[in-house]
Amino acid sequence: MRIRTFQGLSPAPQHASAVAAVPYDVVNRDEAAELAAGNPLSLLHVDRAEIDLDPDIDPYSSAVYTQARTAFEKLQADGVLLREPAPCMYLYRQTIGDHSQTGLVAVCHIEDYENNIIKKHEKTRADKEKDRTTLVDTLSANTGPIFLTYNGRPGVQALIDNHLATESPIYDVAAPDGVRHQVWRLPNSTALPITSIFAEQVPAAYVADGHHRAASAFNVGKQRREANPNHTGQENYNWFLSVLFPASELKILPYNRAVKDLNCQDREEFLAKVAQIFTLEPTTDKSPSKTGECCMYLKGQWYRLTWKPAPDASPIDQLDVSILQDRLLAPLLGIDDPRTSKRIDFIGGIRGTAELEKLVDSRDFAVAFSMFPVTVEQLMAISDADQIMPPKSTWFEPKLRSGFFIHTLA
């Protein structure tokens, strides 16, 4: 696959901590506004520009994108975001607790996305894809990186390890959520050999997180490609910002579910029906210990649900989230389309099972399900089979911060 260096924007070192922001799509408007309050340098003023406008404004209105461009240009004019003196790559290490992962920051080619060399496992929502496409086009920049994974190569790892052992990070930021973010700049002397190894030895990469960002980057690149009669394929708009992590370093957390009602059933009726589908038993455990089971919280009591997948099931049908959806959520609770249903919510595993108990105990939700996390191997198998995971199947943690590096398209 194709990767290359880029000459983008990065924050002046003294501003890196203030600029770096959580991804736009892991917070709602109010949460984004709270995180950016008192910090005019936060990239959330660009990625979620509606926080600086009337609270009742349509987040997809033209005024929001105009405000985003104004905020982006101001960060550059004020010397907060600086143009790199030469093309480069970066290394990006995240550490939380005893877990650490180091990714390679580069730009990937939109044709690799188009030709499924960069593989997907989720469908995008039209409104969200259009929103990010408009923002990328308005800014002429990728402000948030796409989270990719690949099967690691020893030659790449050796070059990375050598650089980490001999150089100091340009940024070292301890975020309020306990994640440490470190960034090293990779010069051409190291980046070019890595580029060659990817071209010769890495047949594919997989979108782990950021499907809407990837789709929007492709959309803008395609539009500009078609509008340019002198298109060569090397223009900046043909490339999009990515962080590539070796699969062996990644940590996937579960994506749990909560449903607001029992679909006009009482507790006893619902439990009886569940027991006809799964092996059901009360438990003190709040999280499943392996694939093929989940834990369910209902009226102050945890239950363990266990099952066996059909022996001829496809990779997608073997997923615990698929089995829960197909055998319980749809037939018993009437959640036919979890992408659009207003009766179901998805809770990232970082919030823990206490959040599930809180939702049900508050009576805002009737039942919650604690899932076993999807594995990276399952994600790759499903992507290789050109299948689409159920919505909200994977929660990668820690999340990539936006703002440490920005790729401009012009």
VOGU-3710 file (C-alpha; in Angstrom, 3 decimals, decimal comma):
1> mrirtfqgls> 0,000/0,000/0,000  1,028/3,603/-0,546  2,016/5,975/2,235  4,152/9,092/2,118  5,469/12,049/4,068  3,571/15,334/4,158  4,361/18,954/4,932  1,454/19,824/7,149  0,642/21,983/10,138  1,562/21,221/13,722
11> papqhasava> 1,254/23,234/16,914  4,080/25,287/18,331  5,427/23,130/21,190  4,192/25,470/23,918  0,654/25,228/22,518  0,429/21,499/21,820  -1,410/20,627/25,021  -3,999/23,359/24,480  -4,571/22,568/20,793  -4,919/18,780/21,050
21> avpydvvnrd> -8,545/17,744/21,348  -10,635/14,605/21,551  -12,143/13,418/18,260  -15,184/15,421/17,219  -17,462/12,372/17,228  -16,925/11,099/20,780  -18,596/14,125/22,388  -21,891/15,905/21,858  -22,181/19,654/21,469  -22,480/20,401/25,184
31> eaaelaagnp> -19,556/18,135/26,073  -17,413/19,732/23,355  -18,304/23,206/24,612  -17,399/22,246/28,171  -14,041/20,779/27,110  -13,152/23,876/25,083  -14,399/26,414/27,629  -11,654/28,869/28,562  -9,311/27,410/25,951  -9,474/29,383/22,676
41> lsllhvdrae> -6,712/27,230/21,187  -8,603/23,932/21,367  -9,125/22,353/17,960  -12,721/21,732/19,013  -13,340/25,350/17,961  -12,587/24,075/14,444  -13,913/20,514/14,481  -17,077/21,434/16,419  -17,420/25,112/15,504  -21,081/25,181/16,510
51> idldpdidpy> -19,903/25,518/20,124  -19,071/29,172/19,369  -22,459/29,956/17,827  -26,039/30,108/19,079  -26,852/26,870/20,926  -29,955/26,392/18,779  -28,107/26,601/15,442  -28,328/23,693/13,023  -24,882/22,014/13,329  -24,924/21,416/9,570
61> ssavytqart> -25,660/25,014/8,595  -23,243/26,991/6,411  -22,529/29,353/9,306  -20,897/26,494/11,229  -18,440/25,696/8,428  -17,659/29,400/7,961  -16,955/29,671/11,682  -14,714/26,596/11,489  -12,646/28,143/8,709  -12,359/31,433/10,629
71> afeklqadgv> -11,135/29,602/13,744  -8,702/27,482/11,701  -7,224/30,491/9,923  -6,859/32,370/13,223  -4,837/29,533/14,761  -2,440/29,811/11,827  -2,326/33,618/11,780  -1,591/33,707/15,520  1,345/31,318/15,170  -0,382/28,529/17,096
81> llrepapcmy> -0,347/26,162/14,120  2,906/26,259/12,148  3,822/24,870/8,752  6,428/22,114/8,938  9,709/23,207/7,301  9,890/19,992/5,241  7,802/16,879/4,518  7,968/14,285/7,278  6,164/11,501/9,076  5,617/11,203/12,811
91> lyrqtigdhs> 5,456/8,545/15,484  2,522/8,835/17,865  2,599/6,910/21,141  -0,349/6,677/23,511  -0,030/5,276/27,010  -2,832/4,580/29,462  -2,109/2,548/32,564  0,112/-0,346/31,548  -0,993/-0,262/27,897  1,033/1,531/25,241
101> qtglvavchi> 0,658/1,660/21,458  2,776/3,461/18,880  1,466/4,392/15,459  3,059/5,743/12,304  1,579/9,060/11,153  1,578/9,388/7,369  -0,797/10,145/4,530  -2,504/7,377/2,550  -3,774/7,515/-1,018  -7,494/7,845/-1,758
111> edyenniikk> -7,174/5,277/-4,554  -6,152/2,671/-1,971  -9,343/3,544/-0,106  -11,341/3,389/-3,339  -9,835/0,025/-4,351  -10,339/-1,568/-0,927  -6,650/-1,819/-0,138  -7,710/0,244/2,858  -10,537/-1,945/4,091  -13,709/-0,947/5,918
121> hektradkek> -16,034/-2,781/8,280  -18,749/-0,185/8,948  -21,333/1,690/6,939  -21,371/5,465/7,241  -24,414/7,610/7,917  -25,201/9,939/5,032  -25,714/13,035/7,180  -22,493/12,575/9,126  -20,488/11,786/6,007  -21,814/14,902/4,283
131> drttlvdtls> -20,965/17,002/7,342  -17,318/15,916/7,448  -17,010/16,176/3,658  -18,183/19,776/3,813  -15,803/20,552/6,670  -12,771/19,010/4,944  -13,605/20,870/1,751  -14,164/24,166/3,591  -10,894/23,910/5,527  -8,999/22,205/2,706
141> antgpiflty> -7,474/20,093/5,461  -7,740/16,825/7,371  -7,764/17,954/10,995  -8,489/14,549/12,483  -6,507/11,421/11,574  -8,042/8,113/10,542  -7,128/5,228/12,855  -5,760/2,371/10,704  -4,278/-0,969/11,653  -2,129/-3,415/9,703
151> ngrpgvqali> -0,172/-6,597/10,236  3,154/-5,299/11,495  6,434/-5,808/9,682  9,786/-6,379/11,483  11,592/-3,919/9,233  9,168/-1,127/10,088  9,304/-1,941/13,776  13,120/-1,917/13,796  13,215/1,568/12,263  10,604/2,805/14,727
161> dnhlatespi> 12,342/1,284/17,750  15,675/2,802/16,729  14,172/6,269/16,401  12,390/6,035/19,749  15,614/4,935/21,419  17,702/7,794/20,043  15,390/10,802/19,747  13,271/12,878/22,113  9,574/13,564/21,486  8,542/16,950/20,142
171> ydvaapdgvr> 5,334/16,741/22,207  4,726/14,996/25,520  1,239/15,728/26,784  -0,569/14,226/29,772  -4,272/14,615/29,014  -6,893/15,077/31,751  -8,323/11,614/31,039  -5,042/9,974/32,071  -3,719/9,237/28,576  -0,155/10,272/27,800
181> hqvwrlpnst> 0,410/11,422/24,204  3,942/11,573/22,782  4,907/12,579/19,254  8,245/12,212/17,447  9,044/13,749/14,059  10,464/11,263/11,528  12,895/12,703/8,956  13,099/11,464/5,389  16,095/9,283/6,200  13,810/7,106/8,338
191> alpitsifae> 10,487/7,733/6,616  11,574/6,754/3,105  12,694/3,208/4,042  9,377/2,741/5,852  7,554/3,928/2,736  9,370/1,282/0,691  8,526/-1,505/3,129  4,845/-0,578/3,039  4,888/-0,550/-0,763  6,538/-3,976/-0,946
201> qvpaayvadg> 5,295/-5,861/2,119  2,001/-4,419/3,406  -0,883/-5,527/1,161  -3,681/-3,871/3,121  -4,651/-1,714/6,077  -7,922/-1,707/7,980  -10,008/1,198/9,240  -10,213/0,652/12,978  -11,889/3,965/13,791  -12,828/6,965/11,663
211> hhraasafnv> -14,973/5,620/8,832  -16,724/8,975/8,371  -13,407/10,828/8,323  -12,011/8,402/5,757  -15,093/8,618/3,545  -15,099/12,410/3,674  -11,398/12,617/2,779  -12,048/10,351/-0,193  -15,085/12,387/-1,262  -13,164/15,657/-1,293
221> gkqrreanpn> -10,199/14,113/-3,076  -12,472/12,601/-5,720  -14,282/15,906/-6,271  -11,012/17,787/-6,706  -9,578/15,069/-8,916  -12,560/15,311/-11,261  -12,403/19,123/-11,304  -8,690/19,275/-12,153  -7,938/18,761/-15,870  -4,228/18,535/-15,046
231> htgqenynwf> -4,659/15,919/-12,311  -1,568/13,743/-11,741  -2,446/11,721/-8,656  0,291/13,280/-6,555  -1,585/16,415/-5,457  -2,148/16,756/-1,730  -5,890/16,216/-2,117  -5,160/12,622/-3,197  -3,845/11,795/0,270  -5,465/11,714/3,699
241> lsvlfpasel> -4,118/11,830/7,232  -3,776/8,489/9,005  -2,154/6,850/12,002  -1,164/3,239/11,289  -0,831/0,923/14,284  0,428/-2,660/14,157  -2,472/-4,935/15,050  -0,533/-6,611/17,855  -0,475/-3,382/19,877  -4,167/-2,507/19,765
251> kilpynravk> -6,673/-2,768/22,566  -10,370/-3,101/21,770  -12,962/-2,526/24,464  -16,559/-3,734/24,283  -19,383/-1,612/22,936  -22,273/-2,223/25,304  -26,011/-1,807/24,716  -28,941/-0,432/26,690  -32,612/-0,551/25,668  -35,240/1,826/27,010
261> dlncqdreef> -38,137/-0,620/27,395  -39,028/-4,316/27,235  -41,284/-3,941/24,199  -44,548/-4,187/26,182  -43,392/-7,232/28,178  -43,067/-7,552/31,931  -39,876/-8,815/33,546  -41,018/-12,427/33,993  -42,337/-12,739/30,459  -39,154/-11,272/29,018
271> lakvaqiftl> -36,859/-13,521/31,080  -38,864/-16,602/30,092  -38,423/-15,791/26,426  -34,713/-15,080/26,853  -34,298/-18,465/28,574  -35,790/-20,163/25,517  -33,070/-18,656/23,326  -29,979/-18,679/25,547  -28,708/-20,486/28,605  -29,710/-17,987/31,288
281> epttdkspsk> -28,478/-17,856/34,885  -28,176/-15,192/37,583  -24,602/-14,075/38,224  -22,545/-11,645/40,229  -20,286/-11,105/37,232  -20,871/-7,915/35,311  -18,703/-8,622/32,267  -18,432/-11,752/30,119  -15,154/-13,660/30,309  -15,092/-14,972/26,740
291> tgeccmylkg> -16,784/-14,823/23,391  -20,081/-16,706/23,189  -21,600/-15,011/26,226  -22,779/-11,658/27,520  -24,057/-10,288/30,813  -27,494/-8,685/31,087  -28,633/-6,224/33,778  -32,351/-6,091/34,545  -34,073/-4,619/37,601  -31,029/-4,739/39,856
301> qwyrltwkpa> -29,918/-8,238/38,853  -27,142/-9,416/36,543  -27,658/-12,493/34,370  -25,252/-14,468/32,197  -26,405/-15,390/28,699  -24,467/-18,112/26,873  -24,874/-19,665/23,425  -23,148/-21,486/20,613  -22,975/-20,018/17,112  -24,140/-22,068/14,171
311> pdaspidqld> -21,213/-24,186/12,897  -21,572/-22,778/9,384  -21,936/-19,146/10,517  -20,068/-16,471/8,578  -17,494/-14,276/10,346  -20,110/-11,557/10,765  -22,770/-13,943/12,107  -20,348/-15,327/14,681  -19,929/-11,958/16,376  -21,487/-11,726/19,818
321> vsilqdrlla> -23,105/-8,413/18,879  -24,655/-10,064/15,799  -26,048/-12,959/17,813  -27,485/-10,617/20,431  -29,066/-8,478/17,703  -30,460/-11,345/15,646  -31,675/-13,581/18,482  -32,781/-11,083/21,134  -32,785/-7,384/20,275  -34,756/-7,733/17,043
331> pllgiddprt> -37,231/-10,557/17,824  -37,851/-9,865/21,529  -37,286/-6,125/21,897  -38,263/-4,935/18,427  -34,914/-3,250/17,673  -35,002/-4,048/13,966  -32,508/-1,395/12,877  -30,102/-0,363/15,645  -28,691/2,370/13,386  -31,952/4,302/13,453
341> skridfiggi> -33,880/3,071/16,489  -34,388/5,674/19,224  -34,982/2,955/21,826  -31,409/1,690/21,997  -28,212/3,387/23,109  -24,586/2,296/22,818  -22,126/2,744/25,660  -18,376/2,599/25,043  -16,554/0,103/27,198  -14,354/2,812/28,687
351> rgtaeleklv> -17,359/3,817/30,805  -17,533/0,400/32,430  -20,471/-1,619/33,675  -21,273/0,938/36,375  -22,668/3,129/33,600  -25,014/0,301/32,564  -26,255/-0,080/36,120  -26,751/3,672/36,380  -28,859/3,796/33,222  -31,119/0,937/34,281
361> dsrdfavafs> -31,363/1,929/37,946  -32,439/5,425/36,876  -35,329/3,779/35,000  -34,426/5,681/31,852  -33,536/2,261/30,445  -35,079/-1,117/31,131  -32,249/-3,508/30,328  -28,545/-3,357/29,484  -26,085/-5,794/27,947  -22,382/-6,044/28,766
371> mfpvtveqlm> -20,501/-7,467/25,766  -17,198/-9,260/25,219  -14,960/-7,167/22,942  -14,485/-7,965/19,283  -10,926/-9,033/18,478  -8,651/-7,399/15,901  -8,547/-10,761/14,114  -12,347/-10,747/13,804  -12,295/-7,179/12,485  -9,745/-8,110/9,835
381> aisdadqimp> -11,576/-11,302/8,841  -14,826/-9,411/8,357  -13,114/-6,654/6,386  -11,328/-9,231/4,217  -14,687/-10,872/3,507  -16,135/-7,484/2,433  -18,733/-7,730/5,181  -20,088/-4,972/7,383  -20,144/-5,199/11,154  -23,267/-4,305/13,095
391> pkstwfepkl> -23,178/-0,681/14,243  -21,149/0,120/17,326  -19,273/-3,179/17,429  -15,823/-1,905/18,448  -14,561/0,699/20,855  -10,866/1,455/20,507  -9,167/3,038/23,480  -7,301/5,293/23,831  -8,752/7,621/21,211  -6,500/9,562/18,873
401> rsgffihtla> -6,191/13,245/19,691  -6,743/15,720/16,881  -4,410/18,669/16,402  -0,912/17,241/16,858  -0,589/17,054/13,069  -2,821/18,371/10,285  -2,669/17,545/6,587  -3,579/20,368/4,205  -4,969/19,598/0,755  -3,850/22,634/-1,223
//
